[in-house]
């Protein structure tokens, strides 16, 4: 059971300030949250200003950025708040224009007739100005929501990899690697691709490079720096390919599912299985560094120790 909260405030010019407790840590959540609010309100995403400064004293509550939860868990709170604000905008527009609120909708920042969307009654910016400065009616239009998500539809993914194993040198070369995912509706293809590429890079590092060397007796870490703790760089990674099998998740506010951790899960296993198919050796420890491959190949009689 996960909770998320959101607060929307409309400014005088019709732009919308969005506050959430969910923290942007580089995964693109602020961008996707802005898209969610814009789509639900019916305004351009350029009019959404997400206040990406979280403070537990004043921000809406969120437990943290973890568990591939941000977009899925925050989405219902944002959608509920955006729908509430949308109703308030249309209600105020009804007072301004003497049109029934249920006859109007919002498209691209314009308040239009539901049956004749080409007819613009007013704009969201004009509604905002009227609500702030009319002598008798109005006030800042805002909405807030806190929502507890009790569903967790699984995302699915897999990795296909082609490798070359140089047995005498105990070296693995990745010729091609493809990461495929079913994460429901992809909200932002460019961000999703970046998310998958990042996970693939970490997965390859996990499989072939990154190893903490610890003295078993003293507990001293022998490689506590980025010079000795080997991480893959751009020259160590192959071209990263990914793709999406888009489905619609009915339990989700926008048809999507998680995509944070799935890309990192399967690359190491796929690489391990490819090494097994190439050499016949099953390696059940990572990282599969040259020294580990050397031990395994010696034990299997593929090379001399």
Secondary structure, 3 states (H helix, E strand, C coil): CEEEEEEEEECCCCCEEEEECCCCCCCCHHHHHHHHHHHHHCCCHHHEEEECCCCCCCCCCECCCCCCCHHHHHHHHHHHHHHHHHHHHHHHHHHHHCCCHHHEEEECCEEEECCCCCCEEEEHHHHHHHHHHCCCCCCCCEEEEEEEECCCCCCEEEEEEEEEEECCCCEEEEEEEEEEEECECCCCHHHHHHHHHHHHHHHHHHHHCCCCCECCCCCCECCCCCCCCCCCCHHHCCCEEEEECCCCCCCCCCCECCCCCHHHHCHHHHHHHHHHHHHCCCCCCCCCCHHHHHHHHHHHCCCCC
